Amino acid sequence: EYIRQIKALFKTIDDDGSGEVSRSELREMLEDATLAAYFRVLGFDTNDADMLFDLLDTDESDSISMQEFLDGCTRLKGSARSMDVHAVLAECRRIRRTLGRSSHRYSVLETPNDC
């Protein structure tokens, strides 16, 4: 039942029917009092649209697929504390990826000391 409700909510948010939810579509949904209330009834804090979008957009494609939405809603269901914890975890993953790319770049730049 919960999954069916989340899918229906996704289709409602996806204004253009693209199968993806954009940041602006999510913001518009949260500005609609009825949809925002429904989202809260499902167990989500709706105070920060950008943080919510970033937590749902796990592949960082700047859009949310149906699967990302389902997985994210299942993962984030609950109090704002849960969302805060997941926001910190997501930021740690982003930092780890950035550091990994930087580390790789520096190792490529290193050359043996022939002097």
OpenMM code with the backbone's topology and positions (N, CA, C; nanometers):
from openmm import Vec3, app, unit

residues = "GLU TYR ILE ARG GLN ILE LYS ALA LEU PHE LYS THR ILE ASP ASP ASP GLY SER GLY GLU VAL SER ARG SER GLU LEU ARG GLU MET LEU GLU ASP ALA THR LEU ALA ALA TYR PHE ARG VAL LEU GLY PHE ASP THR ASN ASP ALA ASP MET LEU PHE ASP LEU LEU ASP THR ASP GLU SER ASP SER ILE SER MET GLN GLU PHE LEU ASP GLY CYS THR ARG LEU LYS GLY SER ALA ARG SER MET ASP VAL HIS ALA VAL LEU ALA GLU CYS ARG ARG ILE ARG ARG THR LEU GLY ARG SER SER HIS ARG TYR SER VAL LEU GLU THR PRO ASN ASP CYS".split()
positions = [
    Vec3(0.0827, -0.1202, 0.0000),
    Vec3(0.0000, 0.0000, 0.0000),
    Vec3(0.0868, 0.1262, 0.0000),
    Vec3(0.1904, 0.1257, 0.0851),
    Vec3(0.2790, 0.2415, 0.0945),
    Vec3(0.3473, 0.2677, -0.0403),
    Vec3(0.3960, 0.1617, -0.1044),
    Vec3(0.4636, 0.1748, -0.2344),
    Vec3(0.3674, 0.2305, -0.3382),
    Vec3(0.2440, 0.1844, -0.3372),
    Vec3(0.1445, 0.2343, -0.4324),
    Vec3(0.1219, 0.3841, -0.4121),
    Vec3(0.1153, 0.4273, -0.2858),
    Vec3(0.0960, 0.5696, -0.2555),
    Vec3(0.2159, 0.6529, -0.3020),
    Vec3(0.3360, 0.6002, -0.2820),
    Vec3(0.4574, 0.6719, -0.3242),
    Vec3(0.4603, 0.6839, -0.4766),
    Vec3(0.4240, 0.5770, -0.5473),
    Vec3(0.4204, 0.5823, -0.6943),
    Vec3(0.3181, 0.6852, -0.7421),
    Vec3(0.2028, 0.6879, -0.6778),
    Vec3(0.0998, 0.7855, -0.7150),
    Vec3(0.1482, 0.9275, -0.6897),
    Vec3(0.2175, 0.9484, -0.5781),
    Vec3(0.2719, 1.0801, -0.5472),
    Vec3(0.3759, 1.1203, -0.6511),
    Vec3(0.4617, 1.0276, -0.6900),
    Vec3(0.5635, 1.0552, -0.7922),
    Vec3(0.4974, 1.1016, -0.9215),
    Vec3(0.3938, 1.0297, -0.9639),
    Vec3(0.3247, 1.0652, -1.0885),
    Vec3(0.2586, 1.2023, -1.0778),
    Vec3(0.2124, 1.2373, -0.9600),
    Vec3(0.1522, 1.3688, -0.9388),
    Vec3(0.2585, 1.4782, -0.9470),
    Vec3(0.3741, 1.4533, -0.8885),
    Vec3(0.4823, 1.5530, -0.8896),
    Vec3(0.5384, 1.5707, -1.0302),
    Vec3(0.5461, 1.4625, -1.1063),
    Vec3(0.6040, 1.4639, -1.2410),
    Vec3(0.5074, 1.5330, -1.3373),
    Vec3(0.5036, 1.6663, -1.3300),
    Vec3(0.4090, 1.7470, -1.4085),
    Vec3(0.4158, 1.7214, -1.5579),
    Vec3(0.5360, 1.7096, -1.6113),
    Vec3(0.5503, 1.6979, -1.7566),
    Vec3(0.5432, 1.5534, -1.8064),
    Vec3(0.5267, 1.4564, -1.7160),
    Vec3(0.5132, 1.3169, -1.7557),
    Vec3(0.6403, 1.2560, -1.8117),
    Vec3(0.7555, 1.3122, -1.7762),
    Vec3(0.8834, 1.2659, -1.8307),
    Vec3(0.9331, 1.1363, -1.7661),
    Vec3(0.8737, 1.0993, -1.6531),
    Vec3(0.9236, 0.9843, -1.5796),
    Vec3(1.0372, 1.0210, -1.4858),
    Vec3(1.0689, 1.1493, -1.4783),
    Vec3(1.1735, 1.2023, -1.3905),
    Vec3(1.1160, 1.3252, -1.3202),
    Vec3(1.1571, 1.3468, -1.1979),
    Vec3(1.1146, 1.4652, -1.1233),
    Vec3(1.2324, 1.5612, -1.1146),
    Vec3(1.2102, 1.6837, -1.1577),
    Vec3(1.3143, 1.7859, -1.1521),
    Vec3(1.3094, 1.8570, -1.0172),
    Vec3(1.4138, 1.9308, -0.9894),
    Vec3(1.4204, 2.0096, -0.8658),
    Vec3(1.3022, 2.1070, -0.8598),
    Vec3(1.2720, 2.1719, -0.9733),
    Vec3(1.1615, 2.2689, -0.9738),
    Vec3(1.0267, 2.2005, -0.9537),
    Vec3(1.0087, 2.0801, -1.0088),
    Vec3(0.8828, 2.0079, -0.9868),
    Vec3(0.8662, 1.9727, -0.8394),
    Vec3(0.9750, 1.9320, -0.7740),
    Vec3(0.9669, 1.8992, -0.6319),
    Vec3(0.9367, 2.0240, -0.5496),
    Vec3(1.0024, 2.1350, -0.5839),
    Vec3(0.9756, 2.2612, -0.5123),
    Vec3(0.8290, 2.3014, -0.5265),
    Vec3(0.7766, 2.2932, -0.6496),
    Vec3(0.6358, 2.3292, -0.6735),
    Vec3(0.5438, 2.2408, -0.5910),
    Vec3(0.5746, 2.1118, -0.5820),
    Vec3(0.4914, 2.0198, -0.5059),
    Vec3(0.4903, 2.0607, -0.3597),
    Vec3(0.6062, 2.0975, -0.3066),
    Vec3(0.6130, 2.1333, -0.1657),
    Vec3(0.5478, 2.2687, -0.1377),
    Vec3(0.5309, 2.3513, -0.2405),
    Vec3(0.4610, 2.4787, -0.2239),
    Vec3(0.3093, 2.4600, -0.2259),
    Vec3(0.2631, 2.3479, -0.2819),
    Vec3(0.1207, 2.3155, -0.2838),
    Vec3(0.0840, 2.2589, -0.1475),
    Vec3(-0.0009, 2.3300, -0.0735),
    Vec3(-0.0332, 2.2920, 0.0646),
    Vec3(-0.0895, 2.1501, 0.0747),
    Vec3(-0.1738, 2.1106, -0.0190),
    Vec3(-0.2351, 1.9780, -0.0140),
    Vec3(-0.1317, 1.8688, -0.0359),
    Vec3(-0.0471, 1.8855, -0.1392),
    Vec3(0.0542, 1.7843, -0.1675),
    Vec3(0.1601, 1.7789, -0.0577),
    Vec3(0.1985, 1.8946, -0.0058),
    Vec3(0.2964, 1.8979, 0.1026),
    Vec3(0.2409, 1.8271, 0.2267),
    Vec3(0.1128, 1.8483, 0.2551),
    Vec3(0.0500, 1.7819, 0.3699),
    Vec3(0.0467, 1.6304, 0.3493),
    Vec3(0.0151, 1.5880, 0.2275),
    Vec3(0.0123, 1.4446, 0.1962),
    Vec3(0.1521, 1.3851, 0.2147),
    Vec3(0.2521, 1.4568, 0.1708),
    Vec3(0.3905, 1.4119, 0.1849),
    Vec3(0.4258, 1.3982, 0.3327),
    Vec3(0.3827, 1.4929, 0.4145),
    Vec3(0.4081, 1.4851, 0.5591),
    Vec3(0.3344, 1.3671, 0.6214),
    Vec3(0.2125, 1.3387, 0.5746),
    Vec3(0.1362, 1.2245, 0.6255),
    Vec3(0.2112, 1.0942, 0.5969),
    Vec3(0.2816, 1.0895, 0.4840),
    Vec3(0.3597, 0.9706, 0.4504),
    Vec3(0.4878, 0.9599, 0.5336),
    Vec3(0.5173, 1.0633, 0.6113),
    Vec3(0.6287, 1.0552, 0.7049),
    Vec3(0.7522, 1.1344, 0.6677),
    Vec3(0.7371, 1.2424, 0.5926),
    Vec3(0.8526, 1.3193, 0.5474),
    Vec3(0.8483, 1.4624, 0.5964),
    Vec3(0.9662, 1.5128, 0.6313),
    Vec3(0.9817, 1.6533, 0.6635),
    Vec3(0.9924, 1.7278, 0.5308),
    Vec3(0.9113, 1.8289, 0.5129),
    Vec3(0.9073, 1.8992, 0.3837),
    Vec3(0.9595, 2.0420, 0.3942),
    Vec3(1.0377, 2.0715, 0.4958),
    Vec3(1.0834, 2.2084, 0.5163),
    Vec3(1.1941, 2.2518, 0.4220),
    Vec3(1.2724, 2.1597, 0.3688),
    Vec3(1.3868, 2.1948, 0.2862),
    Vec3(1.3820, 2.1163, 0.1556),
    Vec3(1.3257, 2.1774, 0.0523),
    Vec3(1.3081, 2.1101, -0.0767),
    Vec3(1.4420, 2.0714, -0.1389),
    Vec3(1.5409, 2.1588, -0.1283),
    Vec3(1.6703, 2.1292, -0.1904),
    Vec3(1.7406, 2.0121, -0.1217),
    Vec3(1.7358, 2.0080, 0.0110),
    Vec3(1.7977, 1.8963, 0.0815),
    Vec3(1.7258, 1.7661, 0.0458),
    Vec3(1.5933, 1.7693, 0.0433),
    Vec3(1.5166, 1.6511, 0.0082),
    Vec3(1.5518, 1.6053, -0.1331),
    Vec3(1.5592, 1.6994, -0.2276),
    Vec3(1.5932, 1.6643, -0.3648),
    Vec3(1.7313, 1.5985, -0.3704),
    Vec3(1.8291, 1.6585, -0.3027),
    Vec3(1.9643, 1.6038, -0.3047),
    Vec3(1.9708, 1.4637, -0.2439),
    Vec3(1.8903, 1.4390, -0.1412),
    Vec3(1.8881, 1.3065, -0.0801),
    Vec3(1.8230, 1.2029, -0.1711),
    Vec3(1.7251, 1.2451, -0.2492),
    Vec3(1.6572, 1.1515, -0.3389),
    Vec3(1.7351, 1.1284, -0.4680),
    Vec3(1.8077, 1.2292, -0.5140),
    Vec3(1.8832, 1.2207, -0.6392),
    Vec3(2.0176, 1.1528, -0.6141),
    Vec3(2.0144, 1.0231, -0.5894),
    Vec3(2.1352, 0.9514, -0.5487),
    Vec3(2.2389, 0.9388, -0.6596),
    Vec3(2.1975, 0.9436, -0.7859),
    Vec3(2.2963, 0.9340, -0.8942),
    Vec3(2.3457, 1.0712, -0.9397),
    Vec3(2.3001, 1.1764, -0.8712),
    Vec3(2.3407, 1.3149, -0.8979),
    Vec3(2.3201, 1.3554, -1.0440),
    Vec3(2.2091, 1.3095, -1.1023),
    Vec3(2.1773, 1.3407, -1.2420),
    Vec3(2.0951, 1.4685, -1.2546),
    Vec3(2.0642, 1.5306, -1.1433),
    Vec3(1.9799, 1.6499, -1.1354),
    Vec3(1.8355, 1.6210, -1.1742),
    Vec3(1.7969, 1.4940, -1.1616),
    Vec3(1.6571, 1.4544, -1.1735),
    Vec3(1.6391, 1.3269, -1.0912),
    Vec3(1.5150, 1.3023, -1.0515),
    Vec3(1.4855, 1.1865, -0.9673),
    Vec3(1.4007, 1.0891, -1.0474),
    Vec3(1.4503, 0.9678, -1.0632),
    Vec3(1.3738, 0.8640, -1.1323),
    Vec3(1.2713, 0.8049, -1.0350),
    Vec3(1.1789, 0.7279, -1.0905),
    Vec3(1.0791, 0.6607, -1.0066),
    Vec3(1.1487, 0.5709, -0.9046),
    Vec3(1.2520, 0.4970, -0.9480),
    Vec3(1.3216, 0.4058, -0.8566),
    Vec3(1.3946, 0.4822, -0.7473),
    Vec3(1.4599, 0.5927, -0.7828),
    Vec3(1.5267, 0.6749, -0.6810),
    Vec3(1.4245, 0.7270, -0.5809),
    Vec3(1.3085, 0.7684, -0.6313),
    Vec3(1.2037, 0.8216, -0.5454),
    Vec3(1.1539, 0.7140, -0.4492),
    Vec3(1.1269, 0.5942, -0.5025),
    Vec3(1.0796, 0.4837, -0.4187),
    Vec3(1.1843, 0.4464, -0.3139),
    Vec3(1.3080, 0.4281, -0.3591),
    Vec3(1.4148, 0.3897, -0.2660),
    Vec3(1.4370, 0.4974, -0.1601),
    Vec3(1.4405, 0.6228, -0.2042),
    Vec3(1.4644, 0.7328, -0.1122),
    Vec3(1.3524, 0.7507, -0.0119),
    Vec3(1.2297, 0.7424, -0.0589),
    Vec3(1.1161, 0.7583, 0.0326),
    Vec3(1.1130, 0.6465, 0.1359),
    Vec3(1.1442, 0.5260, 0.0932),
    Vec3(1.1489, 0.4138, 0.1871),
    Vec3(1.2605, 0.4347, 0.2891),
    Vec3(1.3748, 0.4824, 0.2418),
    Vec3(1.4909, 0.5036, 0.3281),
    Vec3(1.4690, 0.6202, 0.4246),
    Vec3(1.4031, 0.7252, 0.3779),
    Vec3(1.3914, 0.8483, 0.4561),
    Vec3(1.2648, 0.8582, 0.5387),
    Vec3(1.1751, 0.7636, 0.5212),
    Vec3(1.0488, 0.7705, 0.5935),
    Vec3(1.0764, 0.7827, 0.7428),
    Vec3(1.0111, 0.8774, 0.8046),
    Vec3(1.0281, 0.8958, 0.9481),
    Vec3(1.0500, 1.0411, 0.9817),
    Vec3(1.1150, 1.0624, 1.0895),
    Vec3(1.1306, 1.1982, 1.1418),
    Vec3(1.2369, 1.2772, 1.0676),
    Vec3(1.2415, 1.4035, 1.0954),
    Vec3(1.3440, 1.4914, 1.0386),
    Vec3(1.4829, 1.4440, 1.0818),
    Vec3(1.4946, 1.3836, 1.1963),
    Vec3(1.6250, 1.3347, 1.2414),
    Vec3(1.6794, 1.2329, 1.1433),
    Vec3(1.5928, 1.1455, 1.0923),
    Vec3(1.6355, 1.0463, 0.9938),
    Vec3(1.6870, 1.1161, 0.8688),
    Vec3(1.6159, 1.2194, 0.8231),
    Vec3(1.6588, 1.2930, 0.7054),
    Vec3(1.7920, 1.3606, 0.7316),
    Vec3(1.8113, 1.4155, 0.8496),
    Vec3(1.9376, 1.4815, 0.8817),
    Vec3(2.0539, 1.3830, 0.8782),
    Vec3(2.0327, 1.2655, 0.9342),
    Vec3(2.1371, 1.1630, 0.9337),
    Vec3(2.1711, 1.1239, 0.7905),
    Vec3(2.0687, 1.1036, 0.7086),
    Vec3(2.0932, 1.0660, 0.5695),
    Vec3(2.1578, 1.1796, 0.4914),
    Vec3(2.1289, 1.3034, 0.5259),
    Vec3(2.1936, 1.4169, 0.4598),
    Vec3(2.3433, 1.4157, 0.4896),
    Vec3(2.3787, 1.3887, 0.6129),
    Vec3(2.5205, 1.3820, 0.6497),
    Vec3(2.5884, 1.2654, 0.5776),
    Vec3(2.5229, 1.1503, 0.5733),
    Vec3(2.5799, 1.0350, 0.5031),
    Vec3(2.5991, 1.0641, 0.3547),
    Vec3(2.5022, 1.1297, 0.2928),
    Vec3(2.5132, 1.1637, 0.1511),
    Vec3(2.6294, 1.2588, 0.1271),
    Vec3(2.6467, 1.3554, 0.2146),
    Vec3(2.7580, 1.4495, 0.2014),
    Vec3(2.8917, 1.3781, 0.2187),
    Vec3(2.8985, 1.2853, 0.3099),
    Vec3(3.0217, 1.2072, 0.3282),
    Vec3(3.0540, 1.1270, 0.2024),
    Vec3(2.9533, 1.0680, 0.1394),
    Vec3(2.9772, 0.9936, 0.0144),
    Vec3(3.0287, 1.0859, -0.0945),
    Vec3(2.9712, 1.2060, -0.1047),
    Vec3(3.0164, 1.3023, -0.2054),
    Vec3(3.1616, 1.3442, -0.1805),
    Vec3(3.1949, 1.3690, -0.0548),
    Vec3(3.3321, 1.4080, -0.0200),
    Vec3(3.4289, 1.2942, -0.0517),
    Vec3(3.3895, 1.1724, -0.0186),
    Vec3(3.4750, 1.0566, -0.0462),
    Vec3(3.5014, 1.0437, -0.1961),
    Vec3(3.3977, 1.0607, -0.2779),
    Vec3(3.4160, 1.0533, -0.4239),
    Vec3(3.5090, 1.1643, -0.4722),
    Vec3(3.4896, 1.2857, -0.4220),
    Vec3(3.5738, 1.3986, -0.4615),
    Vec3(3.7186, 1.3740, -0.4224),
    Vec3(3.7399, 1.3267, -0.3006),
    Vec3(3.8764, 1.2979, -0.2560),
    Vec3(3.9395, 1.1866, -0.3386),
    Vec3(3.8600, 1.0883, -0.3743),
    Vec3(3.9103, 0.9788, -0.4576),
    Vec3(3.9551, 1.0295, -0.5936),
    Vec3(3.8753, 1.1185, -0.6539),
    Vec3(3.9129, 1.1751, -0.7844),
    Vec3(4.0370, 1.2608, -0.7711),
    Vec3(4.0458, 1.3409, -0.6643),
    Vec3(4.1622, 1.4260, -0.6424),
    Vec3(4.2869, 1.3417, -0.6199),
    Vec3(4.2756, 1.2392, -0.5412),
    Vec3(4.3874, 1.1511, -0.5123),
    Vec3(4.4383, 1.0868, -0.6400),
    Vec3(4.3485, 1.0455, -0.7249),
    Vec3(4.3864, 0.9847, -0.8527),
    Vec3(4.4602, 1.0856, -0.9400),
    Vec3(4.4097, 1.2093, -0.9442),
    Vec3(4.4751, 1.3129, -1.0252),
    Vec3(4.6168, 1.3394, -0.9762),
    Vec3(4.6358, 1.3460, -0.8452),
    Vec3(4.7680, 1.3734, -0.7903),
    Vec3(4.8625, 1.2561, -0.8138),
    Vec3(4.8124, 1.1348, -0.8065),
    Vec3(4.9002, 1.0201, -0.8296),
    Vec3(4.9440, 1.0139, -0.9755),
    Vec3(4.8597, 1.0609, -1.0672),
    Vec3(4.8958, 1.0656, -1.2083),
    Vec3(5.0026, 1.1716, -1.2313),
    Vec3(4.9960, 1.2807, -1.1552),
    Vec3(5.0914, 1.3901, -1.1714),
    Vec3(5.2293, 1.3573, -1.1133),
    Vec3(5.2336, 1.2682, -1.0183),
    Vec3(5.3612, 1.2331, -0.9566),
    Vec3(5.4492, 1.1611, -1.0581),
    Vec3(5.5740, 1.1982, -1.0620),
    Vec3(5.6689, 1.1317, -1.1509),
    Vec3(5.7870, 1.0871, -1.0670),
    Vec3(5.8555, 0.9825, -1.1073),
    Vec3(5.9715, 0.9385, -1.0295),
    Vec3(6.0797, 1.0462, -1.0298),
    Vec3(6.1500, 1.0558, -0.9216),
    Vec3(6.2571, 1.1534, -0.9078),
    Vec3(6.3839, 1.0966, -0.9719),
    Vec3(6.4195, 1.1478, -1.0886),
    Vec3(6.5363, 1.0982, -1.1623),
    Vec3(6.6646, 1.1698, -1.1243),
    Vec3(6.6598, 1.2682, -1.0370),
    Vec3(6.7779, 1.3472, -1.0047),
    Vec3(6.8752, 1.2769, -0.9166),
] * unit.nanometer
topology = app.Topology()
chain = topology.addChain("A")
for resn in residues:
    res = topology.addResidue(resn, chain)
    for name in ("N", "CA", "C"):
        topology.addAtom(name, app.Element.getBySymbol(name[0]), res)
